[in-house]
Structures are given as structure tokens and as C-alpha cells.
Amino acid sequence: MRKKRPFRLLVISLLSLALLIYLILNVPPTYGFKIYDLRLTILPLFFFLLFISTYFLFSFIFVNKRRGLLISLFAISYLLLRLMNLTQGFFLILLLILFGSIELFFVKRR
């Protein structure tokens, strides 16, 4: 018996993706906002929206929240490495091995 795809995941994904696109198109990367005495850049909001949109999208596609979480964490980890100028292919291979072995761990555990 197949699992039913919850469409609320797709709706949340599309809404967060729309917010992410709006953020990319209308807010400069150097924009900062101030909360009390703390000055923050727009990057944490960008990564949060990207994580939310990819998590819910892949959870909808695979009908599995664990796989959606792993793919989202992989994408965020890769982009954070790129942000820190760690752009060698070795880091991508390490990430693939890490997240592949985590997935295999959970598959074999069942």
C-alpha cells in the first residue's frame, strides 16, 4: 500500500520558496538588520528559508521526512562550505560519503 502524499508539505514548500525568491530578488546580500543591539546579515534568513523549502519539497517528493531532512542538510552544508571558500571537489565527496552513510545506517537499522 502506497503512502498518501500530504499536500500541506508542498504548500509550505512553495510558500517558503516564494519568500526565498523574493528575498533573493529584492534584498541585497550586504543588507543588515538590527535586533536590539545585535546586527545581523541576511544570510541566516536565506539559509533558513532554503532549508525549509528544500526540506518540505523533498519530504513531499520522497514521502519520507528523514530523506527530506538529509537532502536539505546536504544542500545547506554544501552551500556553507562554498561560502567559506572550501570549493575543492574533495569536500563534496566527503559530504556525499557522510550523508550516504547516514542514510545507509538508517536503512540497515530497520
C-alpha positions as CSV (number, residue, x, y, z in Angstrom):
1,M,0.0,0.0,0.0
2,R,1.4,3.4,-1.0
3,K,1.6,6.3,1.4
4,K,-0.5,9.2,0.6
5,R,1.4,12.4,-0.2
6,P,0.5,15.2,2.2
7,F,-0.1,18.3,0.1
8,R,0.4,20.6,3.0
9,L,4.2,19.8,2.6
10,L,4.0,21.0,-1.0
11,V,2.1,24.2,0.0
12,I,4.6,25.0,2.8
13,S,7.5,24.4,0.4
14,L,6.1,26.6,-2.3
15,L,5.4,29.4,0.1
16,S,8.9,29.3,1.5
17,L,10.3,29.1,-2.0
18,A,8.3,32.2,-3.0
19,L,9.7,34.0,0.1
20,L,13.2,32.9,-0.8
21,I,12.9,34.1,-4.4
22,Y,11.5,37.4,-3.1
23,L,14.5,37.7,-0.7
24,I,17.0,36.9,-3.5
25,L,15.5,39.4,-5.9
26,N,14.7,42.3,-3.6
27,V,17.2,42.3,-0.8
28,P,20.9,43.0,-1.3
29,P,23.3,40.4,0.2
30,T,25.0,43.1,2.3
31,Y,21.7,44.1,3.9
32,G,21.8,44.0,7.7
33,F,19.0,44.3,10.2
34,K,19.2,45.2,13.8
35,I,17.5,43.4,16.7
36,Y,18.1,45.3,19.9
37,D,21.9,45.7,19.9
38,L,22.6,42.7,17.6
39,R,23.4,43.4,14.0
40,L,22.6,40.5,11.7
41,T,23.1,40.0,8.0
42,I,20.5,38.5,5.7
43,L,22.4,35.2,5.3
44,P,20.8,33.3,8.3
45,L,17.4,34.1,6.9
46,F,18.5,32.9,3.4
47,F,19.8,29.6,4.7
48,F,16.7,29.1,6.9
49,L,14.3,29.7,4.0
50,L,16.4,27.5,1.8
51,F,16.4,24.7,4.4
52,I,12.6,25.0,4.9
53,S,11.8,24.9,1.2
54,T,14.1,22.0,0.4
55,Y,13.0,20.0,3.4
56,F,9.3,20.2,2.7
57,L,9.8,19.8,-1.1
58,F,11.9,16.6,-0.7
59,S,9.7,15.3,2.1
60,F,6.8,15.7,-0.3
61,I,8.6,14.0,-3.2
62,F,10.0,11.1,-1.3
63,V,7.1,10.8,1.2
64,N,9.8,10.4,3.8
65,K,10.8,13.2,6.2
66,R,14.1,11.6,7.1
67,R,15.3,11.7,3.5
68,G,14.0,15.3,3.1
69,L,16.0,16.3,6.2
70,L,19.2,14.6,4.9
71,I,18.9,16.2,1.5
72,S,18.2,19.6,3.0
73,L,21.2,19.3,5.4
74,F,23.4,18.2,2.5
75,A,22.4,21.2,0.4
76,I,22.9,23.7,3.3
77,S,26.2,22.1,4.3
78,Y,27.5,22.3,0.7
79,L,26.5,25.9,0.4
80,L,28.1,26.8,3.7
81,L,31.3,25.2,2.6
82,R,31.1,27.2,-0.6
83,L,30.6,30.3,1.4
84,M,33.7,29.6,3.4
85,N,35.7,29.1,0.1
86,L,36.1,25.4,0.5
87,T,35.4,24.7,-3.1
88,Q,37.5,21.6,-3.8
89,G,35.8,18.5,-5.0
90,F,37.2,16.6,-2.0
91,F,34.7,18.4,0.3
92,L,31.8,17.5,-1.9
93,I,32.9,13.8,-2.0
94,L,33.2,13.9,1.8
95,L,29.7,15.3,2.2
96,L,28.3,12.7,-0.2
97,I,30.0,9.9,1.8
98,L,28.8,11.3,5.1
99,F,25.2,11.7,4.1
100,G,25.2,8.5,2.2
101,S,26.5,6.5,5.2
102,I,23.9,8.2,7.4
103,E,21.2,7.1,5.1
104,L,22.6,3.6,4.9
105,F,22.7,3.5,8.7
106,F,19.0,4.3,9.0
107,V,18.1,1.9,6.2
108,K,20.1,-1.0,7.7
109,R,18.7,-0.3,11.2
110,R,15.2,-1.2,10.1
